[in-house]
Amino acid sequence: MSKIDAYEAEVLEAFEKGKLKSVATKAELARLKAAARATALKDRRVNIRLSSIDLNDIQVKAMQEGIPYQTLIASVLHKYVTGRLAEKPARPAAVAKGRPGKRRDS
């Protein structure tokens, strides 16, 4: 077993004594259970190529959600093929920053 620092030892001791309580909501627990179920059912492997930027963005989003990035990718694909992934309308074109009504001539 790897060595743990003082804080980790304190948390482990509190867990073992039953002093820790879950702060997860019912909705969050349901989401995590669904992700675990979906993870357990995977029986095929695929390889895809992504741009480094897209992969980095996916990894950041997965970290924010608290799930592995592969699980996030699988979840998005599953929602897409089952029709549960709704496409948002395109955003209007970005407006140039600066004073309204003023034009820069080149």
Secondary structure, DSSP 8 states (H G I E B T S, - for coil): -----HHHHHHHHHHHTT-------HHHHHHHHHHHHHHHT----------HHHHHHHHHHHHHHTS-HHHHHHHHHHHHHTT-------------SS-TT-----
